[in-house]
Amino acid sequence: MVVISKYLVPREYIGITIFPFIFLKYYNLKSNSVLMNHEKIHLRQQIELLVIPFYVFYVIEFLIRLIQHKKWYLAYQNISFEREAYEKEKDLNYIKSRLFWSFVSYL
């Protein structure tokens, strides 16, 4: 389910996925197929890790990457979940062929 709210999406971002919702900052982003595919990849990752463990793992990996890279955005970009989503976001058929726990190969 897609929710449009500029107040629920952090300032630096245009979309965020918190199972089972995709929050977008602006209505017109809903028609952005690449962005929507990116967020759907995150939904699949969250389902595979049974939601709560996804967030735990995401935060732990972010903190490790922050120590490693010492820059917030660089740490965010290097989280395995984000690396998979950014690399595959333009492949609009990726979700159909994606293997279970594919994010692991991005660790």
C-alpha positions in Angstrom: 0.0 0.0 0.0 1.3 3.4 -1.0 0.9 6.4 1.4 1.7 10.0 0.3 3.0 12.2 3.1 5.9 14.6 3.0 5.8 14.6 6.8 6.5 10.8 7.2 9.4 10.7 4.8 12.8 11.9 6.2 13.9 15.2 4.7 16.8 13.8 2.6 14.7 11.0 1.1 11.8 10.8 -1.3 10.5 7.4 -0.3 10.8 4.9 2.6 9.4 1.5 3.0 8.1 0.3 6.4 6.2 -3.0 5.9 3.5 -3.1 4.6 3.6 0.5 3.5 5.6 2.5 0.9 5.7 6.1 2.0 6.3 8.7 -0.7 7.0 12.4 -0.3 4.9 13.5 -3.3 2.0 12.0 -5.2 3.7 12.1 -8.6 6.4 9.7 -7.4 3.9 7.0 -7.4 4.3 6.8 -11.2 8.1 6.6 -11.0 8.5 2.9 -11.9 12.2 2.8 -10.9 11.5 4.3 -7.5 8.5 2.0 -6.9 10.6 -1.0 -8.0 13.3 0.0 -5.5 10.8 0.2 -2.7 9.2 -3.1 -3.7 12.6 -4.8 -3.4 12.8 -3.5 0.2 9.3 -4.9 0.8 10.5 -8.3 -0.4 13.6 -8.1 1.8 11.5 -7.2 4.8 9.2 -10.2 4.2 12.1 -12.6 3.8 13.5 -11.5 7.2 10.1 -11.5 8.9 10.0 -7.7 9.2 11.4 -7.0 12.7 14.8 -8.8 12.1 15.1 -6.8 8.9 15.1 -3.6 10.8 17.5 -4.9 13.5 19.9 -6.1 10.8 19.5 -2.9 8.8 20.4 -0.7 11.8 23.3 -2.9 12.9 24.7 -2.9 9.4 24.2 0.8 9.1 26.2 1.4 12.3 29.0 -0.8 11.0 29.1 1.0 7.7 29.1 4.4 9.5 32.1 3.4 11.5 33.7 2.1 8.3 33.0 5.0 6.1 32.5 7.8 8.6 29.8 9.5 6.5 26.1 9.1 6.9 25.1 8.9 3.3 28.0 6.7 2.3 27.2 4.3 5.1 23.5 4.2 4.0 24.5 3.5 0.4 26.7 0.6 1.4 24.1 -1.3 3.4 23.5 -4.6 1.7 19.8 -4.0 1.3 20.3 -0.6 -0.3 23.1 -1.9 -2.6 20.8 -4.6 -3.9 17.8 -2.2 -4.4 19.9 0.5 -6.1 21.6 -2.0 -8.4 18.4 -3.7 -9.4 15.9 -0.8 -9.3 16.0 -0.3 -13.1 15.3 -4.0 -13.8 11.5 -3.9 -13.6 11.3 -7.7 -13.8 13.8 -8.3 -11.0 11.2 -9.1 -8.3 9.9 -12.0 -10.5 13.3 -13.6 -10.8 14.9 -12.5 -7.5 16.2 -15.4 -5.4 15.4 -15.8 -1.7 17.8 -13.7 0.4 19.6 -12.2 -2.6 20.8 -9.3 -0.4 23.3 -11.6 1.2 25.5 -11.4 -1.9 25.8 -7.7 -1.3 27.3 -8.0 2.2 
